[in-house]
Amino acid sequence: MKPTKSRFFCREAQRSKMLFESQKKAENFMQYNNKEILNESGYAPVRSYHCIACDGWHLTSRREELDLPSKTELVLEAYKEVTDEKDKAKELRANGRQEKEAPSANALEGLRKKIELIRRSLKNKGSKTIIIKLIEGASRSLKDLEVTGQLKKSKGELEVHLGRLESRAMLLPDDEEAGIQTQIRVIERLFDNESNRILIRNLIYEALRTLRNMDGAMLQQDSKKALEKKLKNLALRCDHLRNNTSG
């Protein structure tokens, strides 16, 4: 009787075939059962081969045909070709999109640098007027810039960042107020250094005259009153210094 072994349907051969888990087991089976198989069926296996579809070893009576791909190998090769074509097309689309978006990307990078300049100016307590103008210019440029794809996200992030900087800029003192505050700091340093009293008094009255000549459009009334009070206190301090010197 023809020797038998568990058979499995092979998708490669499209029929049931004996399946071995290793080449050694396939070769041993063929060696010890070859004659009996030949007597029973009129043909005998001459070699074993690995089947990709079954992930195991089969026996066959056909001589080995070198360089002849199996059906499974042909399918895998065809699948690889299709996948490679899709990847190539995807890469070409990506390259085309990047080339199209390059001008917008460069413009965004320029705005990012301008926003960084604004941030540094805020940190250094720069001129409120100049900072506000820079913010307004950057906002207009961002609004007019048309972007697509991932650049939309970058544009949105810059808009949010710029909005936060604008909120901080509004808290800066007006330029006129900042000028008076600078004069006050100079006067206080002169007091600390025990400088000439007449020089200090002249600086105080000069700052007061400048402050009183400012209208409401230049300086908020509350800020004006606070600065005037501070200067008057410095004037009293200066008079106190004179009295002590006279005594």
C-alpha positions in Angstrom: 0.0 0.0 0.0 1.2 3.5 -0.8 2.7 5.2 2.3 0.6 8.0 3.6 1.0 11.1 5.7 -1.2 13.9 6.8 -2.1 15.9 3.7 -2.8 19.6 3.5 -4.3 21.7 0.7 -1.5 23.6 -1.0 -2.5 26.9 -2.5 0.6 26.9 -4.7 -0.1 23.5 -6.3 -3.9 23.8 -5.9 -4.2 20.3 -4.6 -3.6 18.3 -1.4 0.0 17.4 -0.7 2.0 15.9 2.1 3.6 18.6 4.3 6.8 18.2 6.3 8.0 20.7 8.9 11.6 20.3 7.9 13.7 19.3 4.9 15.3 16.5 6.9 11.9 14.8 7.6 10.9 15.2 4.0 14.2 13.6 2.8 13.9 10.7 5.3 10.3 9.9 4.3 11.3 9.9 0.6 14.4 7.7 1.3 12.5 5.0 3.2 9.3 5.0 1.2 10.5 5.7 -2.3 10.3 2.2 -3.8 6.9 1.4 -2.3 5.5 4.7 -3.6 6.9 3.8 -7.1 5.3 0.4 -7.0 2.0 1.8 -6.0 1.7 4.8 -8.3 4.2 4.3 -11.0 6.2 7.4 -10.1 8.3 8.3 -7.1 9.5 11.6 -5.5 12.9 12.6 -6.5 13.4 15.7 -4.4 12.0 17.9 -1.6 11.3 21.6 -1.9 10.3 24.4 0.4 6.8 25.8 -0.2 6.3 29.5 0.6 2.5 29.2 0.6 2.5 26.4 3.2 5.6 27.4 5.0 6.8 23.8 5.0 8.4 21.1 2.8 6.7 19.0 0.0 7.9 16.1 -2.1 7.8 16.1 -5.9 8.6 13.7 -8.8 9.6 16.6 -11.0 13.2 17.5 -11.6 14.4 20.8 -10.2 14.0 23.7 -12.7 16.5 26.3 -11.8 15.5 30.0 -11.9 11.8 29.1 -12.3 9.8 31.1 -9.8 6.8 29.5 -8.1 3.3 30.8 -8.4 3.5 32.3 -4.9 6.8 34.0 -5.7 5.2 35.5 -8.8 2.3 36.8 -6.7 4.7 38.3 -4.1 6.8 39.9 -6.8 3.7 41.4 -8.5 2.5 42.7 -5.1 5.9 44.2 -4.5 5.8 45.9 -7.9 2.4 47.4 -7.2 3.5 48.6 -3.7 6.7 50.1 -5.1 4.7 52.0 -7.7 2.3 53.3 -5.0 5.2 54.4 -2.9 6.9 56.1 -5.8 3.7 58.0 -6.7 3.2 59.0 -3.1 6.8 60.3 -2.9 6.3 62.3 -6.2 3.1 63.8 -4.8 4.9 64.8 -1.6 7.8 66.3 -3.5 5.4 68.3 -5.6 3.5 69.5 -2.6 6.7 70.6 -0.8 7.8 72.5 -3.9 4.5 74.2 -4.2 4.5 75.1 -0.5 8.1 76.3 -0.4 7.3 80.1 -0.8 4.7 80.0 2.0 7.0 78.0 4.2 9.8 80.6 3.7 7.3 83.4 4.5 6.2 81.7 7.7 9.8 81.3 8.7 10.4 85.0 8.2 7.4 85.9 10.3 8.6 83.5 13.0 11.9 85.4 13.2 10.0 88.7 13.3 7.8 87.4 16.2 10.9 86.3 18.1 12.3 89.9 17.7 9.0 91.2 19.2 9.3 88.8 22.1 12.8 90.0 22.9 11.7 93.6 22.6 8.9 92.9 25.1 11.4 91.2 27.5 13.7 94.2 27.4 10.8 96.6 28.0 11.2 98.3 24.6 9.1 101.1 23.1 5.4 100.3 23.4 4.7 102.2 20.2 7.3 100.4 18.1 6.3 97.0 19.5 2.6 97.6 18.7 3.5 98.6 15.2 5.6 95.5 14.7 2.8 93.3 16.0 0.2 95.0 13.7 2.5 94.5 10.7 3.1 90.8 11.5 -0.6 90.3 12.0 -1.4 91.7 8.6 1.3 89.6 6.9 -0.1 86.4 8.6 -3.6 87.2 7.6 -2.7 87.8 4.0 -0.6 84.6 3.8 -2.3 81.7 2.1 -1.2 78.3 3.2 -2.3 74.6 2.7 -1.7 71.3 4.4 0.6 71.2 7.4 1.4 74.8 7.0 -2.1 75.7 8.3 -1.2 74.4 11.7 2.1 76.4 11.7 0.2 79.5 10.7 -2.3 79.0 13.5 0.4 78.5 16.1 2.0 81.8 15.0 -1.3 83.6 15.2 -1.8 82.4 18.8 1.7 83.4 19.8 1.3 86.8 18.2 -2.0 87.3 20.1 -0.3 86.6 23.4 2.5 89.0 22.7 -0.1 91.7 21.8 -1.8 91.2 25.2 1.6 91.6 26.9 2.4 94.7 24.9 -0.8 96.4 25.9 0.4 96.2 29.5 3.6 98.2 28.8 3.6 101.8 29.9 3.1 104.4 27.2 6.4 105.8 25.8 5.8 109.2 27.5 5.1 107.5 30.8 8.2 105.4 30.3 10.3 108.5 29.7 9.1 110.1 33.0 9.7 106.8 34.9 13.3 106.8 33.5 13.8 110.4 34.8 12.5 109.4 38.2 14.9 106.5 38.4 17.8 108.8 37.5 16.8 111.2 40.3 16.5 108.4 42.9 20.0 107.2 42.0 21.3 110.8 42.5 19.7 110.8 45.9 21.4 107.5 46.7 24.8 108.9 45.6 24.2 112.1 47.6 24.7 114.2 44.5 24.3 117.9 44.2 20.9 119.0 45.7 20.4 121.9 43.2 21.0 119.4 40.3 18.4 117.0 41.8 15.9 119.8 42.3 16.2 121.1 38.8 15.7 117.6 37.4 12.6 117.1 39.5 11.0 120.4 38.3 11.9 119.7 34.7 10.2 116.3 35.0 7.1 117.9 36.6 6.9 120.5 33.8 7.1 117.8 31.1 4.4 115.8 32.9 2.0 118.7 33.2 2.3 119.6 29.5 1.2 116.1 28.5 -2.5 115.9 27.5 -4.9 113.0 28.1 -4.3 111.4 24.7 -0.6 111.1 25.5 -1.0 109.7 29.1 -3.9 108.2 31.1 -5.1 110.5 33.9 -4.4 107.9 36.6 -0.9 107.3 35.5 -0.3 111.0 35.3 -1.5 111.6 38.9 0.7 108.7 40.2 3.8 110.0 38.5 3.1 113.6 39.7 2.7 112.4 43.3 6.0 110.5 43.1 7.8 113.6 41.8 6.3 115.8 44.5 7.5 113.3 47.1 11.0 113.5 45.6 10.8 117.3 45.8 9.9 117.1 49.5 12.8 114.8 50.0 15.0 117.3 48.3 13.8 120.1 50.5 14.3 117.9 53.6 17.9 117.3 52.4 18.4 121.1 52.1 17.1 121.8 55.6 19.4 119.1 57.0 22.3 120.6 55.1 21.5 124.1 56.4 21.2 122.9 60.0 
